[in-house]
Each structure stands twice: as structure tokens, then as C-alpha cells.
Amino acid sequence: MIEPDRTEWQVRCTFNAFCKRVLKNEAINIFNERKQRQAKEMTFSDLTPQEENELYTLDKQYEGEEGQSFQVAGKKVTPKLLAEALRTLPKEKRKTVLLYYFFDKSDVEIAELLNIPRSTVQYRRTSSFKRLKRFLEEHADECSD
Amino acid sequence: MNVVINTNVENNERGLLPYPIILAANKGEPEAMKVVVLHYGSYMTSLSMRKLRDEQGITYWGIDEDTRERLRSKLMQSVLDFRI
């Protein structure tokens, strides 16, 4: 290796250029690495169903009639039955009930959201209760024990 | 980025570090090394700018800290390898 023999001024210039080049090259390396990694990345929608199923497990709690149930006044109410009851409601009423119970919204907020009068929300809710009640009374199984 | 700064013009010391500092940093002097890192700090910052995306999905230009850390360690490593 030939030892470079430079003046102080030349060393300073070379050092400056050297440092800048090192940084620039490293920045390019980092950029290329990131690009390579991104090319290998996959979205969930591109996975096959088998691969996708391996990524999570489902809670079996709400599956079928054997799931959790409530016993009220000698009748058995299962989540499935509740879901069926909700499904019998007209679309607007169901929306109102769901917003009220699952999103903790007040009648006023629901009215604003759906662009309808507040009293309509109240009416829909109370009439929904009657329908749900009738449906559950008819369809709930008698308690076995 | 495309501006050509000709530091080789005589008596133009813009962007150049003093000779003793270069010597000391090359030998691994911590104080001198600090000066060198500080000197190229803004360049490293500008190199580590990239488009980032936050939790709300908004994209903006920002400093990528990982990149900057890597550049800094690379610089310190290379300064020691510099042959005067």
C-alpha cells in the first residue's frame, strides 16, 4: 500500500469528501434494504385461506346453541336466539337498537346520526322491545331443569 | 441536494474540519469524534428524511431515527478507518 503523502489542506478536503461519501453510500444501502424488505412483505388479502387460518384462533364461546345462555322466568335465551330475534326487526329499528346498546348513544345522538326526529327514535326503540319480547316468548325453549 | 459546493477552492474553508481535529478523531479521541459527528449532523439528518405514516394513516416527511442512528455509527466506524 502506497502511503498517501498529502498536505494538510488536501487531507482536510479528502476527509470531508470521504465522510460525505460514506454517509451517502450508507444511506443508499439502507434505502435498498428497505425496498427489498417491502418487496417481500405481503398483505393479508394475498394469503391463501389456509395460511390465513394459521394466524389466529377463534373464541368458541358464541358458536351454536350450546354456547352461553341466560335463564329468565323458566325460559332459556341463547345468543343465537337473540341474534335471530334482532334479525326479525326491520332494518331501521334494528339500527336504532344496536346504536343504543352497543355504541352507548342517546336518543338525541341517534336522531342526529340518522337524520330523523328524536321522538321517532324513541318510538322505534320501544316498539322494537315489544317485537323482541313477543319473538323471544314464542321461540325460547322451556328450561330443561 | 444538487447544489455543487466546491470546497477545493483555495482558502474556502466552508465545510472543512480543522486538521488537528481530523487527526485526533482518526486516532479515536472521543472529544474530536464528537466534533466530527456534530459537523456532519445536519447532513445525516437530511439523508434520513423520508415519508412516514402515523397511526391515523397520514403521511408526512420526517426524520427516520433508525436511519440516523445507523448513519452515525457508520460514520464513526469509517472515521477510524480513514487513512491520512
gemmi code that builds the backbone of each chain (N, CA, C; Angstrom):
import gemmi

chains = {
    "A": [
        ("MET", (0.855, -1.198, 0.000), (0.000, 0.000, 0.000), (0.885, 1.241, 0.000)),
        ("ILE", (0.628, 2.102, -0.957), (1.403, 3.345, -1.021), (0.820, 4.322, -0.005)),
        ("GLU", (1.669, 4.793, 0.874), (1.182, 5.760, 1.854), (0.935, 7.094, 1.165)),
        ("PRO", (-0.309, 7.587, 1.200), (-0.551, 8.879, 0.545), (0.164, 9.999, 1.285)),
        ("ASP", (0.816, 10.832, 0.519), (1.530, 11.948, 1.124), (0.837, 13.242, 0.726)),
        ("ARG", (0.000, 13.747, 1.617), (-0.810, 14.902, 1.275), (-0.463, 16.077, 2.167)),
        ("THR", (-0.787, 17.259, 1.669), (-0.670, 18.447, 2.512), (-1.851, 18.472, 3.469)),
        ("GLU", (-1.780, 19.308, 4.504), (-2.864, 19.395, 5.472), (-4.165, 19.777, 4.793)),
        ("TRP", (-4.030, 20.706, 3.856), (-5.225, 21.166, 3.153), (-5.864, 20.021, 2.370)),
        ("GLN", (-5.039, 19.237, 1.714), (-5.567, 18.120, 0.938), (-6.221, 17.090, 1.835)),
        ("VAL", (-5.621, 16.856, 2.994), (-6.203, 15.890, 3.925), (-7.578, 16.354, 4.374)),
        ("ARG", (-7.665, 17.645, 4.676), (-8.955, 18.164, 5.143), (-10.026, 17.993, 4.068)),
        ("CYS", (-9.659, 18.305, 2.807), (-10.628, 18.162, 1.717), (-11.003, 16.714, 1.509)),
        ("THR", (-9.986, 15.839, 1.523), (-10.240, 14.421, 1.311), (-11.124, 13.855, 2.411)),
        ("PHE", (-10.817, 14.266, 3.647), (-11.597, 13.775, 4.782), (-13.064, 14.171, 4.638)),
        ("ASN", (-13.271, 15.424, 4.227), (-14.639, 15.916, 4.062), (-15.377, 15.095, 3.006)),
        ("ALA", (-14.715, 14.891, 1.854), (-15.333, 14.137, 0.772), (-15.576, 12.693, 1.202)),
        ("PHE", (-14.594, 12.144, 1.922), (-14.682, 10.761, 2.392), (-15.908, 10.564, 3.293)),
        ("CYS", (-16.060, 11.473, 4.269), (-17.179, 11.356, 5.210), (-18.513, 11.451, 4.478)),
        ("LYS", (-18.593, 12.394, 3.564), (-19.858, 12.578, 2.840), (-20.188, 11.349, 2.005)),
        ("ARG", (-19.140, 10.799, 1.361), (-19.364, 9.632, 0.513), (-19.821, 8.437, 1.361)),
        ("VAL", (-19.161, 8.268, 2.523), (-19.521, 7.163, 3.411), (-20.996, 7.267, 3.805)),
        ("LEU", (-21.406, 8.474, 4.186), (-22.793, 8.675, 4.628), (-23.754, 8.430, 3.479)),
        ("LYS", (-23.414, 8.953, 2.312), (-24.291, 8.801, 1.149), (-24.455, 7.325, 0.795)),
        ("ASN", (-23.309, 6.598, 0.773), (-23.366, 5.172, 0.439), (-24.222, 4.404, 1.443)),
        ("GLU", (-24.012, 4.718, 2.721), (-24.776, 4.004, 3.743), (-26.272, 4.304, 3.600)),
        ("ALA", (-26.585, 5.558, 3.284), (-27.997, 5.913, 3.096), (-28.598, 5.122, 1.941)),
        ("ILE", (-27.812, 4.958, 0.868), (-28.289, 4.166, -0.280), (-28.495, 2.716, 0.137)),
        ("ASN", (-27.546, 2.184, 0.934), (-27.687, 0.807, 1.415), (-28.977, 0.631, 2.202)),
        ("ILE", (-29.215, 1.563, 3.125), (-30.421, 1.475, 3.964), (-31.663, 1.524, 3.091)),
        ("PHE", (-31.634, 2.421, 2.099), (-32.788, 2.560, 1.198), (-33.045, 1.255, 0.445)),
        ("ASN", (-31.964, 0.645, -0.079), (-32.120, -0.602, -0.832), (-32.634, -1.735, 0.049)),
        ("GLU", (-32.095, -1.813, 1.273), (-32.553, -2.856, 2.197), (-34.039, -2.732, 2.458)),
        ("ARG", (-34.471, -1.484, 2.678), (-35.886, -1.255, 2.973), (-36.751, -1.646, 1.779)),
        ("LYS", (-36.244, -1.323, 0.578), (-37.015, -1.651, -0.627), (-37.144, -3.161, -0.787)),
        ("GLN", (-36.048, -3.861, -0.494), (-36.070, -5.313, -0.598), (-37.069, -5.922, 0.378)),
        ("ARG", (-37.056, -5.391, 1.594), (-37.957, -5.925, 2.613), (-39.405, -5.674, 2.209)),
        ("GLN", (-39.656, -4.481, 1.664), (-41.027, -4.160, 1.269), (-41.510, -5.058, 0.143)),
        ("ALA", (-40.571, -5.469, -0.732), (-40.961, -6.349, -1.839), (-41.401, -7.705, -1.313)),
        ("LYS", (-40.819, -8.118, -0.166), (-41.166, -9.421, 0.394), (-42.409, -9.365, 1.252)),
        ("GLU", (-42.788, -8.180, 1.684), (-43.964, -8.056, 2.550), (-45.238, -8.398, 1.788)),
        ("MET", (-46.225, -8.932, 2.514), (-47.462, -9.396, 1.884), (-48.650, -8.806, 2.625)),
        ("THR", (-49.712, -8.554, 1.882), (-50.924, -8.125, 2.572), (-51.739, -9.360, 2.936)),
        ("PHE", (-52.616, -9.218, 3.939), (-53.423, -10.352, 4.393), (-54.316, -10.869, 3.268)),
        ("SER", (-54.751, -9.959, 2.390), (-55.680, -10.373, 1.349), (-55.001, -11.283, 0.324)),
        ("ASP", (-53.645, -11.245, 0.268), (-52.951, -12.094, -0.693), (-52.684, -13.497, -0.171)),
        ("LEU", (-52.924, -13.714, 1.120), (-52.658, -15.027, 1.705), (-53.715, -16.030, 1.260)),
        ("THR", (-53.316, -17.302, 1.197), (-54.308, -18.337, 0.930), (-55.110, -18.566, 2.211)),
        ("PRO", (-56.354, -19.093, 2.085), (-57.177, -19.289, 3.281), (-56.493, -20.123, 4.362)),
        ("GLN", (-55.733, -21.161, 3.949), (-55.054, -21.994, 4.948), (-54.039, -21.185, 5.733)),
        ("GLU", (-53.245, -20.403, 5.010), (-52.232, -19.588, 5.684), (-52.879, -18.593, 6.630)),
        ("GLU", (-53.990, -18.057, 6.157), (-54.671, -17.052, 6.967), (-55.215, -17.658, 8.245)),
        ("ASN", (-55.734, -18.898, 8.145), (-56.310, -19.541, 9.324), (-55.269, -19.864, 10.380)),
        ("GLU", (-54.027, -19.995, 9.944), (-52.982, -20.312, 10.910), (-52.614, -19.111, 11.765)),
        ("LEU", (-53.045, -17.942, 11.353), (-52.620, -16.722, 12.056), (-53.461, -16.395, 13.279)),
        ("TYR", (-54.624, -17.013, 13.416), (-55.454, -16.658, 14.568), (-56.291, -17.853, 15.016)),
        ("THR", (-56.853, -17.767, 16.209), (-57.798, -18.776, 16.673), (-59.076, -18.065, 17.068)),
        ("LEU", (-60.168, -18.776, 16.937), (-61.460, -18.168, 17.244), (-61.950, -18.595, 18.620)),
        ("ASP", (-62.625, -17.684, 19.266), (-63.270, -17.994, 20.530), (-64.529, -18.794, 20.238)),
        ("LYS", (-64.647, -19.967, 20.852), (-65.776, -20.830, 20.512), (-67.035, -20.499, 21.323)),
        ("GLN", (-66.923, -19.502, 22.171), (-67.984, -19.211, 23.143), (-69.360, -19.003, 22.515)),
        ("TYR", (-69.397, -18.344, 21.347), (-70.708, -17.976, 20.807), (-71.161, -18.892, 19.686)),
        ("GLU", (-70.518, -20.046, 19.589), (-70.896, -20.940, 18.497), (-72.038, -21.857, 18.901)),
        ("GLY", (-73.088, -21.831, 18.125), (-74.182, -22.791, 18.277), (-75.014, -22.626, 19.527)),
        ("GLU", (-75.966, -23.536, 19.674), (-76.924, -23.483, 20.779), (-76.262, -23.783, 22.113)),
        ("GLU", (-75.117, -24.484, 22.038), (-74.501, -24.945, 23.284), (-73.715, -23.851, 23.984)),
        ("GLY", (-73.662, -22.667, 23.364), (-72.917, -21.573, 23.985), (-73.578, -21.091, 25.264)),
        ("GLN", (-73.076, -19.993, 25.754), (-73.638, -19.451, 26.988), (-75.097, -19.081, 26.789)),
        ("SER", (-75.874, -19.219, 27.843), (-77.275, -18.827, 27.736), (-77.740, -18.211, 29.045)),
        ("PHE", (-78.846, -17.509, 28.955), (-79.422, -16.890, 30.149), (-80.736, -17.596, 30.464)),
        ("GLN", (-81.047, -17.702, 31.755), (-82.320, -18.305, 32.119), (-83.166, -17.267, 32.808)),
        ("VAL", (-84.279, -16.948, 32.156), (-85.168, -15.928, 32.704), (-86.583, -16.485, 32.765)),
        ("ALA", (-87.177, -16.424, 33.924), (-88.573, -16.834, 34.112), (-88.857, -18.198, 33.486)),
        ("GLY", (-87.950, -19.154, 33.737), (-88.167, -20.511, 33.252), (-87.904, -20.706, 31.782)),
        ("LYS", (-87.357, -19.664, 31.104), (-87.061, -19.807, 29.671), (-85.566, -19.656, 29.444)),
        ("LYS", (-85.125, -20.300, 28.389), (-83.695, -20.264, 28.082), (-83.470, -19.394, 26.852)),
        ("VAL", (-82.640, -18.374, 27.027), (-82.358, -17.466, 25.911), (-80.885, -17.609, 25.531)),
        ("THR", (-80.633, -18.073, 24.313), (-79.245, -18.228, 23.860), (-78.867, -17.047, 22.966)),
        ("PRO", (-77.573, -16.806, 22.827), (-77.139, -15.707, 21.957), (-77.667, -15.844, 20.537)),
        ("LYS", (-77.722, -17.095, 20.058), (-78.211, -17.334, 18.703), (-79.655, -16.862, 18.564)),
        ("LEU", (-80.441, -17.196, 19.607), (-81.847, -16.794, 19.580), (-81.973, -15.276, 19.595)),
        ("LEU", (-81.130, -14.646, 20.410), (-81.145, -13.182, 20.474), (-80.815, -12.576, 19.113)),
        ("ALA", (-79.817, -13.151, 18.459), (-79.419, -12.639, 17.151), (-80.554, -12.823, 16.150)),
        ("GLU", (-81.238, -13.979, 16.219), (-82.372, -14.224, 15.327), (-83.482, -13.217, 15.576)),
        ("ALA", (-83.725, -12.965, 16.861), (-84.771, -12.002, 17.213), (-84.454, -10.629, 16.637)),
        ("LEU", (-83.186, -10.235, 16.747), (-82.785, -8.931, 16.211), (-82.945, -8.908, 14.697)),
        ("ARG", (-82.717, -10.071, 14.062), (-82.786, -10.132, 12.622), (-84.225, -9.988, 12.119)),
        ("THR", (-85.224, -10.313, 12.952), (-86.610, -10.186, 12.513), (-87.064, -8.729, 12.470)),
        ("LEU", (-86.303, -7.857, 13.155), (-86.710, -6.445, 13.170), (-86.461, -5.801, 11.805)),
        ("PRO", (-87.276, -4.797, 11.469), (-86.975, -4.031, 10.254), (-85.632, -3.331, 10.393)),
        ("LYS", (-85.026, -3.034, 9.269), (-83.669, -2.508, 9.233), (-83.497, -1.258, 10.117)),
        ("GLU", (-84.439, -0.321, 9.996), (-84.283, 0.941, 10.731), (-84.342, 0.709, 12.233)),
        ("LYS", (-85.283, -0.163, 12.644), (-85.429, -0.406, 14.078), (-84.202, -1.113, 14.635)),
        ("ARG", (-83.705, -2.069, 13.856), (-82.532, -2.802, 14.322), (-81.369, -1.850, 14.524)),
        ("LYS", (-81.193, -0.954, 13.565), (-80.112, 0.019, 13.639), (-80.213, 0.829, 14.925)),
        ("THR", (-81.437, 1.268, 15.201), (-81.662, 2.076, 16.399), (-81.284, 1.304, 17.663)),
        ("VAL", (-81.752, 0.061, 17.737), (-81.480, -0.746, 18.934), (-79.983, -0.988, 19.090)),
        ("LEU", (-79.323, -1.313, 17.989), (-77.891, -1.601, 18.058), (-77.088, -0.376, 18.459)),
        ("LEU", (-77.460, 0.769, 17.880), (-76.751, 2.003, 18.232), (-76.932, 2.314, 19.709)),
        ("TYR", (-78.149, 2.069, 20.199), (-78.446, 2.407, 21.582), (-77.648, 1.535, 22.549)),
        ("TYR", (-77.597, 0.229, 22.286), (-76.982, -0.675, 23.255), (-75.502, -0.916, 23.041)),
        ("PHE", (-75.053, -0.877, 21.784), (-73.659, -1.238, 21.561), (-72.763, -0.031, 21.365)),
        ("PHE", (-73.336, 1.110, 21.066), (-72.490, 2.288, 20.910), (-72.775, 3.350, 21.965)),
        ("ASP", (-73.658, 2.987, 22.931), (-73.935, 3.870, 24.070), (-74.398, 5.256, 23.638)),
        ("LYS", (-75.176, 5.303, 22.574), (-75.619, 6.610, 22.106), (-76.990, 6.936, 22.693)),
        ("SER", (-77.220, 8.226, 22.923), (-78.518, 8.645, 23.426), (-79.485, 8.797, 22.256)),
        ("ASP", (-80.774, 8.916, 22.566), (-81.765, 9.075, 21.508), (-81.438, 10.281, 20.628)),
        ("VAL", (-81.008, 11.352, 21.283), (-80.717, 12.580, 20.536), (-79.586, 12.347, 19.544)),
        ("GLU", (-78.543, 11.647, 20.024), (-77.390, 11.392, 19.159), (-77.781, 10.507, 17.976)),
        ("ILE", (-78.603, 9.501, 18.248), (-79.040, 8.603, 17.175), (-79.864, 9.386, 16.160)),
        ("ALA", (-80.739, 10.261, 16.680), (-81.581, 11.066, 15.796), (-80.724, 11.918, 14.862)),
        ("GLU", (-79.671, 12.516, 15.435), (-78.777, 13.337, 14.615), (-78.067, 12.490, 13.569)),
        ("LEU", (-77.647, 11.299, 14.020), (-76.880, 10.418, 13.145), (-77.718, 9.933, 11.966)),
        ("LEU", (-78.963, 9.569, 12.235), (-79.813, 9.014, 11.180), (-80.661, 10.080, 10.497)),
        ("ASN", (-80.532, 11.321, 11.010), (-81.276, 12.424, 10.417), (-82.791, 12.236, 10.509)),
        ("ILE", (-83.264, 11.844, 11.683), (-84.704, 11.667, 11.905), (-85.078, 12.338, 13.227)),
        ("PRO", (-86.365, 12.622, 13.460), (-86.750, 13.253, 14.723), (-86.444, 12.354, 15.923)),
        ("ARG", (-86.211, 13.001, 17.071), (-85.859, 12.253, 18.259), (-86.990, 11.327, 18.706)),
        ("SER", (-88.222, 11.830, 18.576), (-89.351, 11.020, 19.032), (-89.474, 9.732, 18.209)),
        ("THR", (-89.063, 9.805, 16.936), (-89.101, 8.610, 16.097), (-88.150, 7.547, 16.646)),
        ("VAL", (-86.987, 8.012, 17.099), (-86.021, 7.076, 17.676), (-86.626, 6.376, 18.881)),
        ("GLN", (-87.255, 7.196, 19.732), (-87.858, 6.635, 20.943), (-88.944, 5.625, 20.579)),
        ("TYR", (-89.765, 5.994, 19.598), (-90.848, 5.106, 19.195), (-90.297, 3.792, 18.650)),
        ("ARG", (-89.285, 3.920, 17.783), (-88.713, 2.717, 17.191), (-88.150, 1.801, 18.250)),
        ("ARG", (-87.518, 2.413, 19.236), (-86.892, 1.614, 20.272), (-87.944, 0.856, 21.084)),
        ("THR", (-88.961, 1.600, 21.533), (-89.968, 0.932, 22.383), (-90.757, -0.105, 21.598)),
        ("SER", (-91.072, 0.188, 20.340), (-91.820, -0.804, 19.570), (-90.945, -2.021, 19.263)),
        ("SER", (-89.635, -1.773, 19.144), (-88.724, -2.901, 18.934), (-88.752, -3.831, 20.132)),
        ("PHE", (-88.795, -3.229, 21.327), (-88.816, -4.054, 22.536), (-90.005, -4.997, 22.517)),
        ("LYS", (-91.170, -4.470, 22.122), (-92.374, -5.305, 22.097), (-92.205, -6.479, 21.138)),
        ("ARG", (-91.637, -6.157, 19.977), (-91.461, -7.223, 18.990), (-90.480, -8.265, 19.471)),
        ("LEU", (-89.370, -7.772, 20.066), (-88.362, -8.708, 20.565), (-88.953, -9.598, 21.649)),
        ("LYS", (-89.740, -8.964, 22.500), (-90.334, -9.683, 23.612), (-91.236, -10.797, 23.090)),
        ("ARG", (-92.101, -10.425, 22.112), (-93.017, -11.413, 21.554), (-92.246, -12.565, 20.915)),
        ("PHE", (-91.215, -12.199, 20.145), (-90.442, -13.229, 19.445), (-89.791, -14.188, 20.430)),
        ("LEU", (-89.164, -13.607, 21.466), (-88.449, -14.453, 22.421), (-89.413, -15.326, 23.219)),
        ("GLU", (-90.581, -14.784, 23.543), (-91.560, -15.574, 24.288), (-92.033, -16.783, 23.481)),
        ("GLU", (-92.158, -16.548, 22.179), (-92.621, -17.650, 21.337), (-91.557, -18.697, 21.092)),
        ("HIS", (-90.308, -18.221, 20.953), (-89.284, -19.145, 20.477), (-88.358, -19.696, 21.549)),
        ("ALA", (-88.296, -19.047, 22.700), (-87.381, -19.534, 23.721), (-87.831, -20.901, 24.216)),
        ("ASP", (-86.848, -21.796, 24.399), (-87.177, -23.140, 24.883), (-87.527, -23.087, 26.366)),
        ("GLU", (-88.408, -24.016, 26.736), (-88.683, -24.142, 28.161), (-87.409, -24.659, 28.834)),
        ("CYS", (-87.180, -24.142, 30.006), (-85.968, -24.552, 30.704), (-86.048, -26.045, 31.040)),
        ("SER", (-84.929, -26.743, 30.786), (-84.968, -28.190, 30.963), (-85.008, -28.593, 32.431)),
        ("ASP", (-84.323, -27.785, 33.281), (-84.325, -28.212, 34.687), (-85.022, -27.233, 35.613)),
    ],
    "B": [
        ("MET", (-30.137, 19.615, -2.868), (-29.317, 18.419, -2.951), (-28.362, 18.483, -4.130)),
        ("ASN", (-28.794, 19.130, -5.224), (-27.980, 19.152, -6.425), (-27.010, 20.323, -6.481)),
        ("VAL", (-27.011, 21.119, -5.416), (-26.117, 22.269, -5.417), (-24.676, 21.772, -5.281)),
        ("VAL", (-23.815, 22.209, -6.176), (-22.416, 21.782, -6.134), (-21.642, 22.762, -5.265)),
        ("ILE", (-21.113, 22.258, -4.178), (-20.302, 23.114, -3.327), (-18.848, 22.716, -3.541)),
        ("ASN", (-18.111, 23.588, -4.148), (-16.708, 23.270, -4.431), (-15.847, 23.730, -3.269)),
        ("THR", (-15.536, 22.774, -2.397), (-14.760, 23.112, -1.212), (-13.274, 23.174, -1.512)),
        ("ASN", (-12.901, 22.789, -2.742), (-11.481, 22.757, -3.057), (-10.931, 24.107, -3.502)),
        ("VAL", (-11.839, 25.054, -3.639), (-11.370, 26.394, -3.976), (-10.464, 26.885, -2.844)),
        ("GLU", (-9.355, 27.457, -3.215), (-8.376, 27.808, -2.194), (-8.884, 28.840, -1.196)),
        ("ASN", (-8.515, 28.611, 0.035), (-8.878, 29.483, 1.149), (-10.371, 29.469, 1.469)),
        ("ASN", (-11.105, 28.608, 0.802), (-12.517, 28.479, 1.157), (-12.656, 27.309, 2.127)),
        ("GLU", (-12.855, 27.644, 3.398), (-12.847, 26.613, 4.424), (-14.235, 26.072, 4.713)),
        ("ARG", (-15.195, 26.457, 3.889), (-16.566, 26.038, 4.136), (-16.672, 24.512, 4.201)),
        ("GLY", (-17.214, 24.001, 5.289), (-17.456, 22.565, 5.378), (-16.248, 21.734, 5.751)),
        ("LEU", (-15.093, 22.383, 5.946), (-13.908, 21.592, 6.283), (-13.632, 21.641, 7.778)),
        ("LEU", (-13.194, 20.510, 8.286), (-12.842, 20.450, 9.697), (-11.366, 20.807, 9.869)),
        ("PRO", (-10.989, 21.361, 11.004), (-9.574, 21.679, 11.256), (-8.721, 20.407, 11.250)),
        ("TYR", (-7.502, 20.546, 10.776), (-6.607, 19.396, 10.649), (-6.388, 18.641, 11.956)),
        ("PRO", (-6.109, 19.348, 13.076), (-5.873, 18.611, 14.330), (-7.067, 17.761, 14.753)),
        ("ILE", (-8.254, 18.260, 14.473), (-9.455, 17.503, 14.836), (-9.517, 16.205, 14.046)),
        ("ILE", (-9.196, 16.298, 12.747), (-9.226, 15.108, 11.898), (-8.228, 14.081, 12.410)),
        ("LEU", (-7.037, 14.555, 12.737), (-6.002, 13.649, 13.251), (-6.470, 12.954, 14.523)),
        ("ALA", (-7.014, 13.755, 15.444), (-7.417, 13.214, 16.741), (-8.573, 12.227, 16.580)),
        ("ALA", (-9.542, 12.586, 15.741), (-10.701, 11.716, 15.540), (-10.257, 10.404, 14.904)),
        ("ASN", (-9.293, 10.495, 14.007), (-8.788, 9.313, 13.331), (-8.135, 8.342, 14.315)),
        ("LYS", (-7.566, 8.926, 15.399), (-6.928, 8.082, 16.419), (-7.932, 7.601, 17.456)),
        ("GLY", (-9.167, 8.075, 17.368), (-10.196, 7.603, 18.284), (-10.398, 8.468, 19.499)),
        ("GLU", (-9.989, 9.717, 19.396), (-10.205, 10.657, 20.508), (-11.715, 10.952, 20.640)),
        ("PRO", (-12.313, 10.688, 21.805), (-13.791, 10.849, 21.918), (-14.267, 12.278, 21.661)),
        ("GLU", (-13.532, 13.262, 22.187), (-13.972, 14.658, 22.032), (-13.959, 15.083, 20.567)),
        ("ALA", (-12.878, 14.682, 19.865), (-12.760, 15.030, 18.450), (-13.840, 14.316, 17.649)),
        ("MET", (-14.108, 13.061, 18.019), (-15.128, 12.286, 17.335), (-16.489, 12.971, 17.456)),
        ("LYS", (-16.713, 13.522, 18.662), (-17.967, 14.230, 18.900), (-18.103, 15.418, 17.954)),
        ("VAL", (-16.981, 16.127, 17.756), (-16.990, 17.291, 16.853), (-17.318, 16.852, 15.430)),
        ("VAL", (-16.704, 15.762, 15.005), (-16.935, 15.267, 13.639), (-18.401, 14.897, 13.453)),
        ("VAL", (-18.944, 14.134, 14.421), (-20.341, 13.700, 14.321), (-21.265, 14.901, 14.283)),
        ("LEU", (-20.936, 15.895, 15.110), (-21.756, 17.110, 15.152), (-21.671, 17.861, 13.824)),
        ("HIS", (-20.452, 17.862, 13.240), (-20.209, 18.583, 11.994), (-21.063, 18.038, 10.862)),
        ("TYR", (-21.209, 16.701, 10.825), (-21.991, 16.097, 9.747), (-23.424, 15.772, 10.180)),
        ("GLY", (-23.792, 16.291, 11.351), (-25.129, 16.001, 11.889), (-26.246, 16.411, 10.959)),
        ("SER", (-26.147, 17.624, 10.413), (-27.248, 18.105, 9.573), (-27.325, 17.314, 8.266)),
        ("TYR", (-26.159, 16.898, 7.761), (-26.170, 16.100, 6.541), (-26.825, 14.744, 6.799)),
        ("MET", (-26.492, 14.145, 7.969), (-27.086, 12.858, 8.323), (-28.595, 12.999, 8.476)),
        ("THR", (-28.999, 14.099, 9.088), (-30.440, 14.324, 9.263), (-31.140, 14.436, 7.915)),
        ("SER", (-30.519, 15.165, 7.008), (-31.167, 15.340, 5.698), (-31.215, 14.022, 4.933)),
        ("LEU", (-30.206, 13.164, 5.146), (-30.207, 11.862, 4.473), (-31.262, 10.926, 5.060)),
        ("SER", (-31.614, 11.153, 6.340), (-32.568, 10.225, 6.970), (-34.013, 10.708, 6.870)),
        ("MET", (-34.233, 11.763, 6.090), (-35.613, 12.193, 5.869), (-36.312, 11.208, 4.951)),
        ("ARG", (-37.520, 10.835, 5.329), (-38.305, 10.003, 4.412), (-39.778, 10.119, 4.753)),
        ("LYS", (-40.590, 9.574, 3.870), (-42.030, 9.647, 4.082), (-42.428, 8.684, 5.189)),
        ("LEU", (-43.072, 9.202, 6.193), (-43.524, 8.366, 7.301), (-45.043, 8.373, 7.335)),
        ("ARG", (-45.593, 7.333, 7.958), (-47.042, 7.244, 8.076), (-47.388, 7.026, 9.545)),
        ("ASP", (-48.246, 7.855, 10.110), (-48.576, 7.704, 11.521), (-49.836, 6.847, 11.679)),
        ("GLU", (-50.289, 6.704, 12.932), (-51.390, 5.769, 13.229), (-52.671, 6.152, 12.502)),
        ("GLN", (-52.868, 7.428, 12.243), (-54.090, 7.839, 11.564), (-53.991, 7.684, 10.043)),
        ("GLY", (-52.853, 7.205, 9.568), (-52.694, 6.990, 8.137), (-52.301, 8.241, 7.376)),
        ("ILE", (-51.882, 9.272, 8.118), (-51.464, 10.497, 7.447), (-49.975, 10.388, 7.112)),
        ("THR", (-49.616, 10.712, 5.866), (-48.206, 10.644, 5.501), (-47.586, 12.029, 5.604)),
        ("TYR", (-46.362, 12.046, 6.066), (-45.648, 13.314, 6.160), (-44.154, 13.034, 6.068)),
        ("TRP", (-43.370, 14.078, 5.790), (-41.922, 13.932, 5.734), (-41.361, 14.081, 7.126)),
        ("GLY", (-40.554, 13.145, 7.527), (-39.989, 13.232, 8.860), (-38.643, 12.547, 8.929)),
        ("ILE", (-38.007, 12.687, 10.103), (-36.694, 12.082, 10.304), (-36.882, 10.643, 10.758)),
        ("ASP", (-36.228, 9.726, 10.068), (-36.258, 8.325, 10.468), (-35.098, 8.092, 11.435)),
        ("GLU", (-35.421, 7.926, 12.715), (-34.379, 7.848, 13.744), (-33.465, 6.644, 13.546)),
        ("ASP", (-34.023, 5.520, 13.104), (-33.212, 4.319, 12.898), (-32.133, 4.574, 11.863)),
        ("THR", (-32.548, 5.225, 10.771), (-31.595, 5.526, 9.710), (-30.492, 6.431, 10.233)),
        ("ARG", (-30.887, 7.442, 11.021), (-29.899, 8.390, 11.511), (-28.899, 7.701, 12.439)),
        ("GLU", (-29.418, 6.809, 13.294), (-28.515, 6.078, 14.191), (-27.508, 5.250, 13.398)),
        ("ARG", (-27.996, 4.594, 12.349), (-27.122, 3.758, 11.532), (-26.065, 4.598, 10.847)),
        ("LEU", (-26.480, 5.770, 10.338), (-25.530, 6.644, 9.653), (-24.455, 7.107, 10.623)),
        ("ARG", (-24.880, 7.420, 11.845), (-23.921, 7.924, 12.819), (-22.879, 6.860, 13.171)),
        ("SER", (-23.338, 5.652, 13.411), (-22.369, 4.615, 13.783), (-21.457, 4.282, 12.606)),
        ("LYS", (-22.027, 4.338, 11.401), (-21.208, 4.076, 10.216), (-20.130, 5.144, 10.061)),
        ("LEU", (-20.510, 6.396, 10.315), (-19.553, 7.489, 10.189), (-18.402, 7.315, 11.180)),
        ("MET", (-18.758, 7.014, 12.447), (-17.731, 6.869, 13.478), (-16.787, 5.731, 13.141)),
        ("GLN", (-17.356, 4.648, 12.638), (-16.556, 3.491, 12.255), (-15.607, 3.850, 11.109)),
        ("SER", (-16.123, 4.617, 10.132), (-15.331, 4.941, 8.949), (-14.239, 5.955, 9.246)),
        ("VAL", (-14.530, 6.870, 10.182), (-13.522, 7.883, 10.531), (-12.270, 7.196, 11.052)),
        ("LEU", (-12.459, 6.111, 11.796), (-11.311, 5.380, 12.334), (-10.534, 4.683, 11.231)),
        ("ASP", (-11.235, 4.312, 10.129), (-10.566, 3.611, 9.032), (-9.886, 4.559, 8.059)),
        ("PHE", (-10.132, 5.854, 8.208), (-9.602, 6.831, 7.250), (-8.075, 6.856, 7.292)),
        ("ARG", (-7.472, 6.802, 6.089), (-6.002, 6.822, 6.033), (-5.551, 8.235, 5.675)),
        ("ILE", (-4.807, 8.827, 6.571), (-4.350, 10.193, 6.332), (-3.099, 10.176, 5.461)),
    ],
}
model = gemmi.Model(1)
for chain_id, residues in chains.items():
    chain = gemmi.Chain(chain_id)
    for i, (resn, *xyz) in enumerate(residues, 1):
        res = gemmi.Residue()
        res.name, res.seqid = resn, gemmi.SeqId(i, " ")
        for name, pos in zip(("N", "CA", "C"), xyz):
            atom = gemmi.Atom()
            atom.name, atom.element = name, gemmi.Element(name[0])
            atom.pos, atom.b_iso = gemmi.Position(*pos), 0.0
            res.add_atom(atom)
        chain.add_residue(res)
    model.add_chain(chain)
structure = gemmi.Structure()
structure.add_model(model)
structure.setup_entities()
